Amino acid sequence: MVNNTELALVAHLLRRAGFGATRQELEEYLADGYEQTVEHLLSSKGSESINDALIHRYHPDHSSRHDHSGAGSYWLYRLVYTDAPLAEKIAFFWHNIFATGYAKVTNGKPLSDQLRMFREHGMGRLNNLLLKLSRDPAMIIWLDNIDNHNGAINENYGRELLELFSMGVGNYTEEDIKECSRAFTGWTVANADYTKQLAVRNSIWPYGKLAWRYEYIDEDHDDGEKTFLGETGNFNGEDIIDIICKHPSTARFISRHMYHFFVADEPPVPQWPYTPPRDIEAIKVLENAYFESDHNIQYMLRVLFNSDFFKSEDCRYKKVKSPTELVAGVLRLTEEFSSPHIDISARNNQIGYMGQQLLNPPSVEGWHQGIEWIETGSLTERVNFTSQQLGDIRKAGVKKILATVIQNEGDYLSAESYVDKCLDELGALEASSRIRDMLIKYANDNGLPTVNVSTDREMAEEKLSAMLGVVGSIPEFQRS
């Protein structure tokens, strides 16, 4: 006997900590229970089922990753095919905070490398993650630390490290930015010098753009005494990161980001100094978890997913899915891609039509989320995409859903039965009574209950696939 309360809770978890789940996947998770499902998600670091060798051999448009389109298509394939959804979701989480884009990096491979770093270190200590970020070639190019020299500092990375990556406005001074930037002088990229090696940096010969690597140049580092956030010493970048990570404002800033991404929408980051969190007590819980665990992100996530504020029914279906979350979730249901395929590039393009280009955020702030994903043009793209994909009877996942809905039934199904089964198969969705009544009316108007599924199965499947497309447009599907 399926516990509907537990089913709804696990489905909620999989929508927030992953990209949704099929009904079959939910059954497998339910066998372990909610808390064990949380542990399974937290312990899965990366999918071993994704065959990168196959991609490199047969899909150069994905494997070379010269531009954001190829790199984005490769990442979308990982989002769809992974058996470690939280590892990909946490990479997506950090990608929007540590926003790094092709518009300036102009090389897709370092962006893909950065994502791999997020997968590997995104649930570890924040200290280590910020250290890896500070040595990341894509970030070094993106925020100009390649131009940050002893005696001639560039403040871009130092400023954003404090403002957008760790502490937030109001918790440091302009002098702190300068001292922070001094500490990161000499942290550069070995084979990418803007002034002397521009042609080398952007070379596409003979096999493509160069893969950059981090290099520390000791003679270009300012090893003088620095005063940062009230502490004085001969600081290097590692020291700065440790000082940042033990500061209370960092715990608060990261906790609010985590709440915003996994629990409920907060206003855009620039408003945070002037707008209190929507749930101050929840933020305090996460702040405590941050310090209790010595700044460990995995521990914070465990606390979050097991908290009452996350499990609450009031939390469900409140977050508008980003275009990436929507598309990845639909493709996981339809099972259109069981292996790399050129057509996934078209699906990646559709994410762009909805307002989000993977690996090419609009600014260093990343994408503003929540209701801002919904406007006239993007809403049309979202509804059209879900309706077309879920209504395509040729797709393997859709065929499975159709077979499950009409198997072992009598000659005729009621409209209520069709609706409830469709909602269940698309991730145990809990539609409001108003939406459910509208879906029942659609089923009746479409003639579904009048079709004999035993003698005219083809007609039943055709009408039912149209029904799936309609369910894909309802608010409970478009939200998480």
C-alpha positions as CSV (number, residue, x, y, z in Angstrom):
1,M,0.0,0.0,0.0
2,V,1.5,3.4,-1.1
3,N,1.5,6.0,1.6
4,N,0.2,9.0,-0.3
5,T,1.7,11.5,2.3
6,E,5.1,10.0,1.9
7,L,4.7,9.8,-1.9
8,A,3.9,13.5,-2.1
9,L,6.8,14.4,0.1
10,V,9.3,12.3,-1.9
11,A,8.0,13.8,-5.1
12,H,8.4,17.3,-3.7
13,L,12.0,16.4,-2.7
14,L,12.8,15.1,-6.2
15,R,11.5,18.2,-7.8
16,R,13.6,20.5,-5.7
17,A,16.7,18.3,-5.2
18,G,16.6,17.0,-8.8
19,F,14.6,17.5,-11.9
20,G,11.5,15.5,-11.0
21,A,11.0,11.8,-11.2
22,T,8.9,9.3,-13.1
23,R,6.3,7.3,-11.2
24,Q,8.6,4.2,-11.4
25,E,11.5,6.2,-9.9
26,L,9.3,7.4,-7.1
27,E,8.3,3.9,-6.2
28,E,12.0,2.9,-5.9
29,Y,12.7,5.9,-3.7
30,L,9.6,5.2,-1.6
31,A,10.9,1.7,-0.8
32,D,13.8,3.4,1.1
33,G,11.7,6.1,2.7
34,Y,12.2,9.9,2.8
35,E,15.2,10.2,5.0
36,Q,17.1,7.5,3.2
37,T,16.2,9.1,-0.1
38,V,17.8,12.3,1.2
39,E,20.9,10.4,2.1
40,H,21.1,8.7,-1.3
41,L,20.8,12.1,-3.1
42,L,23.5,13.6,-0.9
43,S,25.9,10.7,-1.3
44,S,25.6,10.5,-5.1
45,K,28.5,12.6,-6.4
46,G,28.4,11.9,-10.2
47,S,26.9,9.7,-12.7
48,E,29.0,6.8,-13.9
49,S,26.5,5.9,-16.5
50,I,27.3,8.8,-18.7
51,N,29.8,7.7,-21.3
52,D,32.0,10.7,-22.1
53,A,34.1,8.5,-24.4
54,L,31.0,7.9,-26.6
55,I,30.3,11.6,-26.7
56,H,33.9,12.5,-27.6
57,R,33.9,9.8,-30.4
58,Y,30.6,10.4,-32.0
59,H,29.4,13.9,-31.0
60,P,32.2,16.5,-31.6
61,D,29.6,19.3,-31.3
62,H,29.2,18.3,-27.7
63,S,32.6,17.1,-26.9
64,S,34.7,19.9,-28.2
65,R,32.5,22.4,-26.4
66,H,34.1,25.4,-28.2
67,D,31.1,27.6,-27.7
68,H,28.3,27.9,-25.2
69,S,25.9,26.0,-27.5
70,G,28.0,22.8,-27.6
71,A,28.9,23.1,-24.0
72,G,25.3,23.8,-23.0
73,S,24.0,20.8,-25.0
74,Y,26.5,18.5,-23.4
75,W,25.4,19.8,-19.9
76,L,21.7,19.4,-20.8
77,Y,22.5,15.7,-21.7
78,R,24.0,15.2,-18.3
79,L,21.0,16.8,-16.6
80,V,18.7,14.5,-18.4
81,Y,20.7,11.3,-18.2
82,T,22.3,11.5,-14.8
83,D,21.6,9.1,-12.0
84,A,22.9,11.6,-9.5
85,P,20.4,14.5,-9.9
86,L,21.5,16.5,-6.8
87,A,25.1,16.6,-8.0
88,E,23.9,18.2,-11.2
89,K,21.4,20.4,-9.4
90,I,24.1,21.7,-7.0
91,A,26.3,22.5,-10.0
92,F,23.3,24.5,-11.4
93,F,22.9,26.2,-8.0
94,W,26.5,27.4,-8.0
95,H,26.5,28.3,-11.7
96,N,23.8,30.9,-10.9
97,I,25.7,32.3,-7.9
98,F,29.2,32.2,-9.3
99,A,27.8,33.2,-12.7
100,T,30.4,32.8,-15.4
101,G,29.5,33.3,-19.1
102,Y,30.6,32.6,-22.6
103,A,30.0,36.2,-23.6
104,K,33.4,37.1,-22.1
105,V,35.1,33.7,-21.7
106,T,34.5,32.9,-25.3
107,N,35.6,29.3,-24.7
108,G,33.1,26.6,-23.8
109,K,35.6,24.0,-22.5
110,P,36.7,26.0,-19.4
111,L,33.0,26.5,-18.6
112,S,32.4,22.8,-18.7
113,D,35.5,22.2,-16.6
114,Q,34.1,24.7,-14.0
115,L,30.8,22.7,-13.9
116,R,32.8,19.5,-13.2
117,M,34.5,21.3,-10.4
118,F,31.1,22.3,-9.0
119,R,29.9,18.7,-9.1
120,E,33.0,17.5,-7.3
121,H,33.3,20.2,-4.7
122,G,29.9,21.9,-4.5
123,M,28.7,19.9,-1.5
124,G,32.0,20.1,0.4
125,R,33.3,22.9,2.6
126,L,32.7,26.4,1.3
127,N,36.4,27.2,2.0
128,N,37.5,24.6,-0.5
129,L,34.9,25.5,-3.0
130,L,35.9,29.2,-3.0
131,L,39.5,28.2,-3.3
132,K,38.8,26.1,-6.3
133,L,36.7,28.9,-7.7
134,S,39.6,31.4,-7.3
135,R,41.9,29.1,-9.2
136,D,39.3,28.3,-11.9
137,P,40.5,29.6,-15.4
138,A,37.0,30.5,-16.5
139,M,36.5,32.7,-13.4
140,I,40.0,34.2,-13.7
141,I,39.1,35.3,-17.2
142,W,35.5,36.3,-16.4
143,L,36.4,38.6,-13.6
144,D,39.8,39.8,-14.9
145,N,42.1,38.4,-12.3
146,I,44.4,37.8,-15.2
147,D,44.9,41.6,-15.0
148,N,45.4,41.7,-11.2
149,H,49.1,42.4,-10.7
150,N,51.5,43.3,-7.9
151,G,51.5,47.1,-7.8
152,A,48.6,47.4,-10.3
153,I,45.6,45.6,-8.8
154,N,42.3,44.8,-10.7
155,E,39.5,44.8,-8.2
156,N,36.9,42.9,-10.2
157,Y,37.3,39.5,-8.6
158,G,38.0,40.8,-5.1
159,R,34.8,42.9,-5.3
160,E,32.5,40.2,-6.6
161,L,34.0,37.6,-4.2
162,L,32.7,39.7,-1.4
163,E,29.6,41.2,-2.9
164,L,28.0,38.3,-4.8
165,F,29.9,35.2,-3.9
166,S,30.1,35.2,-0.1
167,M,29.2,38.1,2.1
168,G,26.8,40.5,0.4
169,V,26.8,44.3,0.3
170,G,27.2,46.2,3.6
171,N,29.5,43.7,5.3
172,Y,32.9,45.0,4.1
173,T,34.5,48.3,3.1
174,E,36.1,49.6,-0.1
175,E,39.4,49.2,1.6
176,D,38.6,45.5,2.2
177,I,38.1,45.1,-1.5
178,K,41.5,46.5,-2.3
179,E,43.2,44.3,0.3
180,C,41.4,41.3,-0.9
181,S,42.4,42.0,-4.5
182,R,46.1,42.4,-3.4
183,A,45.9,39.0,-1.9
184,F,44.9,37.4,-5.2
185,T,47.6,39.0,-7.3
186,G,49.6,36.4,-9.1
187,W,46.6,34.0,-9.4
188,T,46.4,33.7,-13.2
189,V,46.1,31.4,-16.2
190,A,49.2,29.9,-17.6
191,N,48.4,30.2,-21.3
192,A,46.1,33.1,-21.6
193,D,47.6,36.6,-21.3
194,Y,45.4,39.3,-22.7
195,T,48.1,41.7,-23.7
196,K,51.0,39.6,-24.9
197,Q,49.4,36.4,-26.1
198,L,46.0,37.4,-27.3
199,A,46.4,35.4,-30.5
200,V,47.5,32.3,-28.5
201,R,44.7,32.6,-26.1
202,N,42.1,32.7,-28.8
203,S,43.8,30.2,-31.2
204,I,41.5,27.7,-32.9
205,W,44.4,25.8,-34.5
206,P,45.1,23.0,-35.0
207,Y,42.5,21.3,-32.8
208,G,40.5,24.0,-31.2
209,K,40.8,26.7,-28.5
210,L,43.4,26.1,-25.9
211,A,42.4,24.4,-22.6
212,W,43.6,26.8,-19.9
213,R,45.2,25.9,-16.6
214,Y,45.7,27.8,-13.4
215,E,49.1,29.2,-12.6
216,Y,50.5,31.0,-9.5
217,I,53.2,33.5,-10.3
218,D,55.1,34.2,-7.1
219,E,56.9,37.3,-8.3
220,D,53.6,38.8,-9.4
221,H,52.1,38.3,-5.9
222,D,51.9,41.2,-3.5
223,D,53.3,39.7,-0.3
224,G,53.1,42.8,1.8
225,E,51.1,43.2,5.0
226,K,47.3,43.5,4.5
227,T,44.4,44.4,6.8
228,F,41.2,42.6,5.8
229,L,37.9,42.5,7.8
230,G,39.8,43.7,10.9
231,E,42.6,41.1,10.7
232,T,46.2,42.0,9.7
233,G,48.8,39.7,8.2
234,N,50.8,38.7,5.2
235,F,47.7,37.3,3.5
236,N,47.5,35.3,0.3
237,G,44.2,34.3,-1.3
238,E,43.8,31.2,0.9
239,D,44.0,33.3,4.0
240,I,41.4,35.7,2.7
241,I,39.0,32.8,1.9
242,D,39.4,31.5,5.5
243,I,38.6,34.9,7.0
244,I,35.6,35.3,4.7
245,C,34.2,31.8,5.5
246,K,34.2,32.3,9.3
247,H,32.4,35.6,9.1
248,P,28.7,35.5,10.2
249,S,27.6,37.5,7.1
250,T,28.9,34.6,4.9
251,A,26.8,32.1,6.8
252,R,23.7,34.3,6.4
253,F,24.4,35.0,2.7
254,I,24.9,31.4,1.7
255,S,21.9,30.3,3.8
256,R,19.6,32.8,2.1
257,H,20.8,31.6,-1.3
258,M,20.1,28.0,-0.3
259,Y,16.7,28.9,1.0
260,H,16.0,30.9,-2.2
261,F,17.0,28.0,-4.5
262,F,15.5,25.0,-2.7
263,V,12.7,26.3,-0.6
264,A,11.0,29.6,-1.6
265,D,11.7,32.6,-3.8
266,E,13.5,35.6,-2.4
267,P,13.9,38.9,-4.1
268,P,17.0,39.5,-6.4
269,V,20.3,39.6,-4.5
270,P,20.7,43.5,-4.9
271,Q,17.6,43.9,-2.7
272,W,18.8,41.7,0.1
273,P,20.5,44.5,2.2
274,Y,17.1,46.3,2.3
275,T,14.7,43.4,2.4
276,P,14.6,40.9,5.2
277,P,14.4,37.2,4.5
278,R,10.8,35.8,4.2
279,D,11.6,33.2,6.9
280,I,14.2,34.5,9.3
281,E,14.0,31.5,11.5
282,A,14.7,29.1,8.6
283,I,17.7,31.2,7.7
284,K,18.9,30.9,11.3
285,V,18.6,27.1,11.2
286,L,20.8,27.0,8.1
287,E,23.3,29.5,9.6
288,N,23.7,27.3,12.6
289,A,24.2,24.2,10.4
290,Y,26.9,26.1,8.5
291,F,28.9,26.7,11.7
292,E,28.1,23.4,13.3
293,S,29.6,21.6,10.3
294,D,32.6,23.8,9.8
295,H,31.1,25.4,6.7
296,N,30.0,22.1,5.0
297,I,27.4,22.5,2.3
298,Q,26.3,18.9,2.3
299,Y,25.5,19.1,6.0
300,M,23.4,22.3,5.4
301,L,21.5,20.5,2.7
302,R,20.8,17.6,5.0
303,V,19.4,19.9,7.6
304,L,17.3,21.8,4.9
305,F,15.7,18.7,3.3
306,N,14.8,17.3,6.7
307,S,13.4,20.6,8.0
308,D,9.8,21.3,8.7
309,F,10.0,24.4,6.6
310,F,11.0,22.4,3.5
311,K,8.6,19.5,4.2
312,S,5.6,21.8,4.7
313,E,2.8,21.6,2.2
314,D,2.9,25.3,2.0
315,C,6.3,25.0,0.4
316,R,5.1,22.9,-2.6
317,Y,4.4,24.2,-6.1
318,K,5.5,27.7,-5.0
319,K,8.7,28.0,-7.2
320,V,8.5,28.6,-10.9
321,K,10.8,26.1,-12.6
322,S,13.6,27.8,-14.5
323,P,13.7,26.9,-18.2
324,T,16.5,24.5,-17.6
325,E,14.7,22.7,-14.8
326,L,11.5,22.6,-16.9
327,V,13.2,21.2,-20.1
328,A,15.4,18.7,-18.2
329,G,12.4,17.4,-16.2
330,V,10.3,16.9,-19.3
331,L,13.1,15.1,-21.2
332,R,13.6,12.8,-18.2
333,L,9.9,11.9,-18.5
334,T,9.8,11.4,-22.2
335,E,13.1,9.5,-22.4
336,E,13.8,11.0,-25.7
337,F,17.6,10.8,-25.2
338,S,18.9,7.5,-23.9
339,S,22.3,8.3,-25.5
340,P,23.9,11.4,-27.0
341,H,22.1,12.8,-30.0
342,I,22.4,15.8,-32.2
343,D,18.7,16.7,-31.5
344,I,19.5,17.6,-27.9
345,S,21.1,20.8,-29.3
346,A,17.6,21.8,-30.5
347,R,16.3,21.2,-26.9
348,N,19.1,23.4,-25.6
349,N,18.1,26.1,-28.0
350,Q,14.5,25.9,-26.7
351,I,15.9,26.7,-23.2
352,G,17.3,29.9,-24.7
353,Y,13.9,30.8,-26.2
354,M,12.4,30.6,-22.7
355,G,14.9,33.2,-21.5
356,Q,17.9,31.2,-20.2
357,Q,21.1,30.3,-22.2
358,L,23.0,27.7,-20.3
359,L,26.6,28.8,-19.6
360,N,25.8,32.3,-20.7
361,P,24.1,34.2,-17.8
362,P,23.2,37.9,-18.6
363,S,25.6,39.3,-16.0
364,V,27.7,38.5,-13.0
365,E,24.5,38.5,-11.0
366,G,23.3,35.4,-12.8
367,W,19.6,35.0,-13.7
368,H,16.8,36.6,-11.6
369,Q,14.5,33.8,-10.8
370,G,11.0,33.1,-9.6
371,I,8.1,34.9,-11.3
372,E,10.5,36.7,-13.6
373,W,10.7,33.5,-15.7
374,I,7.0,34.1,-16.6
375,E,6.2,36.7,-19.2
376,T,4.1,36.6,-22.4
377,G,6.8,35.3,-24.8
378,S,8.5,32.8,-22.5
379,L,5.2,31.5,-21.1
380,T,4.1,30.6,-24.7
381,E,7.4,28.8,-25.3
382,R,7.1,26.9,-22.0
383,V,3.6,25.7,-22.6
384,N,4.2,24.8,-26.3
385,F,7.3,22.9,-25.3
386,T,5.7,20.8,-22.6
387,S,2.6,20.2,-24.7
388,Q,4.5,19.1,-27.7
389,Q,6.9,16.8,-25.8
390,L,4.5,15.2,-23.5
391,G,1.9,14.8,-26.3
392,D,4.4,13.1,-28.6
393,I,3.3,9.4,-28.7
394,R,6.5,8.4,-30.5
395,K,8.6,9.0,-27.4
396,A,9.6,6.0,-25.3
397,G,8.7,7.6,-22.0
398,V,5.3,8.8,-23.3
399,K,4.5,5.2,-24.5
400,K,5.3,3.8,-21.1
401,I,2.9,6.4,-19.5
402,L,0.1,5.6,-21.9
403,A,0.5,1.8,-21.4
404,T,0.4,2.3,-17.6
405,V,-2.6,4.5,-17.6
406,I,-4.8,2.2,-19.7
407,Q,-3.5,-1.2,-18.6
408,N,-5.7,-3.7,-16.6
409,E,-8.8,-1.5,-16.9
410,G,-12.2,-2.1,-18.3
411,D,-13.3,-1.2,-21.8
412,Y,-14.0,2.4,-20.7
413,L,-12.3,4.8,-18.2
414,S,-13.9,7.7,-16.5
415,A,-12.6,11.3,-17.0
416,E,-11.7,11.4,-13.3
417,S,-9.7,8.2,-13.7
418,Y,-7.8,9.5,-16.7
419,V,-7.0,12.8,-15.0
420,D,-5.8,11.3,-11.7
421,K,-3.7,8.7,-13.5
422,C,-2.0,11.3,-15.7
423,L,-1.2,13.5,-12.7
424,D,0.2,10.5,-10.9
425,E,2.4,9.3,-13.8
426,L,3.8,12.8,-14.4
427,G,5.4,12.8,-10.9
428,A,2.6,12.4,-8.4
429,L,1.3,15.9,-9.1
430,E,-1.3,17.3,-6.6
431,A,-3.5,19.6,-8.7
432,S,-5.8,22.0,-7.0
433,S,-9.5,21.2,-7.1
434,R,-10.1,24.0,-9.7
435,I,-7.3,22.7,-12.0
436,R,-8.5,19.1,-11.6
437,D,-12.1,20.1,-12.5
438,M,-10.8,21.9,-15.6
439,L,-8.8,18.8,-16.6
440,I,-11.8,16.5,-16.1
441,K,-13.9,18.9,-18.3
442,Y,-11.2,18.7,-21.0
443,A,-11.2,14.9,-20.8
444,N,-15.0,14.9,-21.3
445,D,-14.9,17.5,-24.0
446,N,-12.2,15.5,-25.8
447,G,-14.3,12.4,-25.7
448,L,-11.8,10.3,-23.7
449,P,-14.4,8.5,-21.6
450,T,-16.3,7.4,-24.7
451,V,-13.4,5.5,-26.3
452,N,-13.3,1.8,-25.8
453,V,-9.7,1.1,-24.8
454,S,-9.9,-2.6,-25.7
455,T,-11.2,-2.2,-29.2
456,D,-9.8,1.2,-30.2
457,R,-6.5,1.5,-28.3
458,E,-4.9,3.7,-30.9
459,M,-7.6,6.3,-30.6
460,A,-7.4,6.1,-26.8
461,E,-3.6,6.6,-26.8
462,E,-4.0,9.6,-29.2
463,K,-6.5,11.3,-27.0
464,L,-4.6,10.4,-23.9
465,S,-1.3,11.8,-25.2
466,A,-3.2,15.1,-25.9
467,M,-4.3,15.0,-22.3
468,L,-0.7,14.6,-21.1
469,G,0.2,17.7,-23.1
470,V,-2.5,19.7,-21.4
471,V,-1.4,18.5,-17.9
472,G,2.1,19.7,-18.8
473,S,0.7,23.3,-19.1
474,I,-0.9,23.4,-15.6
475,P,0.7,25.5,-12.8
476,E,1.6,22.4,-10.7
477,F,3.7,21.1,-13.6
478,Q,5.3,24.4,-14.5
479,R,6.2,24.9,-10.8
480,S,8.1,22.8,-8.3
